[in-house]
Amino acid sequence: MTESEKNELRESLVGQRNHVLKDVNRHGVMTGVGAGVIADETERADKIADNVVEHQLGYSESKLLEKIEYALQRLDAGDYGVCDECHKDINIERLRAKPSVSLCIHCQSAKEQNGR
Ligand SMILES: [Zn+2]
């Protein structure tokens, strides 16, 4: 994977994360929880890292957020784009379509067939 591909995927991940976090904040305002308390992005991320996430997010959203965080960590660690199961490179087009994936297409479909 080239540096520019990495940057592209990182931007995509950060964009997705912001999108999910924006939803969290909106829910927070709607329910009156955390409204006006959260000052900036960093603090917001910290708050979400606490247990707020379970109350504010649906199951699929919090799972997605987890995957995005994990992918960003792996980008920083330099092992992003490698399948968790078979340790082969994940197809770049697959990553572009869904940058938060951590399994290659083969392992993913095997997992789905096993009912997760
Ligand atoms: Zn694999």
Residues whose N, C-alpha, C, O or C-beta is under 5 A from the ligand:
A	BS01	ZN	C83 E85 C86 H87 C104 C107
